[in-house]
Amino acid sequence: MTFETTVPVRYRDLDPMGHVNNAVYATYLEEIRTAFFREAVGIDLADARAALASLDIDFRAPIEGTGSVDASLDVLDVGTSSLTFGYELRFEGRVVAEAETVQVSLANGEPTPIPDAVREAAERHRVE
């Protein structure tokens, strides 16, 4: 099941040419993950004991001006200590970016099994 949310494009996200700066996309992905953990898992992302291990963004089109980004998140893989998320970001009806991140569950700085509540929510949103 795909998780969907929206992320506001703020004036401060824009570069001098009126485009969203490429670095801001990573912040949008973080906001999407935060919403996923809060709404689908029922915990704050900070309480998930997870760290971003990998980030890959393919930029498809610029975001020009303010408004909102429609975003979808799919769980692509559930490992022992990691989750792989796939994202699609749309602005004004067109795909502006596709991304993939890997979150690793940590305890004392070392990989640890994903907590049961997180695993169960991730499995509900996993795509086949």
Secondary structure, DSSP 8 states (H G I E B T S, - for coil): --EEEEEEE-GGGB-TTSBB-TTHHHHHHHHHHHHHIIIIISS-GGGGTEEEEEEEEEE-S--BSSEEEEEEEEEEEE-SSEEEEEEEEEETTEEEEEEEEEEEEEETTEE----HHHHHHHHHTB--
